[in-house]
Amino acid sequence: MTDRIDRALADLGLTLPEAAAPVAAYIPVVEAGGMLHLSGQLPFVDGKLVTGRLGEDVDLEAGQKAAQACGLMIVAQLKKHLGGDLSRVGRVVKLGVFVNSTAGFTDQPKVANGASELMVALFGGAGRHARSAVGVPVLPLGAAVEIDAIVALAD
């Protein structure tokens, strides 16, 4: 599966970033009962954090790219935790998407699609997942998007 994911990333013109170190008192991944619980990941593009608010100074397309960047960081965290062996991923179960947005912005689900579509492109049917997409008034470090995940390990 790792080779397939590498090919899919190349086809999309994307590369996995280095898994980010925690910025506070938590760990990026907790494994329990055959499930991986991933802490919220922030969007880094070309090594820079994507900041701002949807509906104010970040447009929908930039928000979708920020969500995709969060998705890439989720996969990078998975790869690091699993010792590089993404074939151990059985299913992306759920994504929790938090969008830094104004009160009038209501396209959080469209922003979240940036990550959701990436998961399907990389993991195929195992990348189809449940999801929440909510607007919030602020995120850590002023990030535009933050995404956490629950991933089932393969049997």
Residue pairs with C-beta under 8 A, 6 or more apart in sequence:
1 86
1 87
1 89
1 123
2 79
2 84
2 85
2 86
2 87
5 75
5 86
5 122
5 123
8 121
8 122
9 15
9 16
9 122
12 118
12 121
14 68
14 72
16 72
16 75
16 76
16 79
17 44
17 47
17 69
17 72
17 73
17 76
18 76
19 28
19 73
19 76
19 77
19 79
19 80
20 28
20 41
20 42
20 44
20 73
20 76
20 77
22 28
22 39
23 140
23 141
26 39
27 39
28 38
28 39
28 41
28 77
28 80
28 81
29 36
29 37
29 38
29 39
29 77
29 78
29 80
29 81
30 36
30 37
31 37
31 81
31 153
34 152
34 153
35 93
35 150
35 151
35 152
35 153
36 78
36 81
36 149
36 150
36 151
36 152
36 153
37 148
37 149
37 150
38 74
38 77
38 78
38 148
38 149
38 150
38 151
39 148
40 96
40 98
40 140
40 146
40 147
40 148
41 70
41 73
41 74
41 77
41 146
41 147
41 148
41 149
42 49
42 50
42 70
42 73
42 139
42 140
42 141
42 143
42 145
42 146
43 49
43 50
43 65
43 66
43 67
43 68
43 69
43 70
43 73
43 143
43 144
43 145
43 146
44 50
44 69
44 73
45 65
45 66
45 69
49 141
49 142
49 143
50 58
50 62
50 65
50 66
50 69
50 143
50 144
50 145
51 141
51 142
51 143
51 144
52 58
52 62
52 100
52 142
52 144
53 100
53 101
53 102
53 105
53 144
54 60
54 63
54 99
54 100
54 101
54 102
54 105
54 107
54 108
54 111
54 135
54 144
55 101
55 102
55 104
55 105
56 101
56 102
58 66
58 100
58 144
60 107
60 110
60 111
62 144
63 99
63 107
63 110
63 111
63 114
63 144
63 145
64 110
64 111
64 113
64 114
65 114
66 111
66 114
66 143
66 144
66 145
67 97
67 99
67 111
67 112
67 113
67 114
67 115
67 145
67 147
68 114
68 115
68 117
68 118
69 145
70 97
70 114
70 115
70 145
70 146
70 147
71 95
71 114
71 115
71 116
71 118
71 119
71 147
72 118
74 95
74 115
74 147
74 149
75 86
75 118
75 122
78 86
78 89
78 151
79 86
82 88
82 89
87 154
88 153
88 154
89 123
89 126
89 151
89 152
89 153
89 154
90 126
90 151
90 152
90 153
90 154
90 155
91 123
91 126
91 129
91 151
91 152
92 119
92 123
92 126
92 127
92 128
92 129
92 149
92 151
93 129
93 130
93 149
93 150
93 151
93 152
94 129
94 130
94 131
94 132
94 149
94 150
95 112
95 115
95 116
95 119
95 129
95 130
95 131
95 132
95 147
95 148
95 149
96 131
96 132
96 147
96 148
96 149
97 108
97 111
97 112
97 115
97 131
97 132
97 133
97 134
97 145
97 146
97 147
98 134
98 136
98 139
98 145
98 146
98 147
99 105
99 108
99 111
99 112
99 133
99 134
99 135
99 136
99 144
99 145
100 135
100 136
100 137
100 138
100 139
100 142
100 143
100 144
100 145
101 108
101 135
101 136
103 135
105 135
106 135
108 133
108 134
108 135
109 133
111 133
111 145
112 131
112 133
112 147
114 145
115 147
116 129
116 131
118 127
119 127
119 128
119 129
120 127
120 128
121 127
139 145
139 146
140 146
